[in-house]
């Protein structure tokens, strides 16, 4: 009868030192900060966001792989979600559309129904939502507001006020 080799399991309660965490966090935040900056969120803002996500993810770290790999994946995925939720959705609805034909050579939209993507209601609403999200992130100077827009606003305000009196 052969003896079974016994190996000791690594303790799952092993903690990460502060120095190790800071070193790994700084390394990944430098790389990811530039990739995920958008709108008025600067590189420094994204580094701070990466730190928050790294701290939140640390409780799920199981020591089965290197800390850097774990945090890279965790923080990168969280930053993708953050950017998607606050700036734009990168995945176009065309990929789930029944008219989508990836090998279609007849048009650049790869759609068998519409030659112009903007004619498709799914694509058009997706595009409009993303543009609206982006516009919230882009500051507009007061000088760029046209006189026509100001006149429309004044008319709208006076009509609303007239309803109350």
C-alpha positions, 0 to 999 in steps of 0.5 A, a space after each residue: 500500500 502506497 502512502 498518500 503524500 500530504 501537503 499543507 494547504 495555504 492559509 486562506 486568511 493570509 493578509 496582504 501587507 500595506 506596502 505590497 498593496 500600495 506597490 501593486 495599486 500604484 503600478 496598475 493605476 498608472 497604466 489604467 488611469 490614462 486608458 479610462 480617463 474621460 469627460 471631466 474625469 482626469 488621470 488623477 480622478 481615475 487613479 483615485 477611482 482605481 484605488 477605491 475599486 482595489 480596496 473594495 476588491 481586496 476582500 475577495 482576494 483568495 491568494 490563489 494567484 498573484 495580487 497584481 493579476 487579481 487587482 488588475 482584472 478586478 479594477 479594469 473590469 470595474 473601470 470599464 463598468 464605471 466608464 460605461 455607466 457614466 459616459 457611453 455604452 460601447 456595444 452597439 445594438 447592431 450585434 443583437 439585431 436580427 438584420 445584422 450580417 457580419 459578412 455583408 459586403 453590400 454596405 458598411 453598416 453590415 445590416 441587411 435591412 438599412 443602408 444607413 444605420 441612423 434609419 434603424 430605430 435601435 441604433 438611432 436611440 443608442 446613438 442619441 443616448 450616448 451623445 446625450 451622456 457625452 454632452 453632459 461631460 463636455 462643458 459648454 461655454 456661455 458664448 457658444 449658446 446662440 441667440 436663437 436658443 436664448 430666444 426659445 428659452 425666454 419664450 418657453 419661460 414666459 409661456 410657463 409663467 403666464 400659465 400661473 397668472 
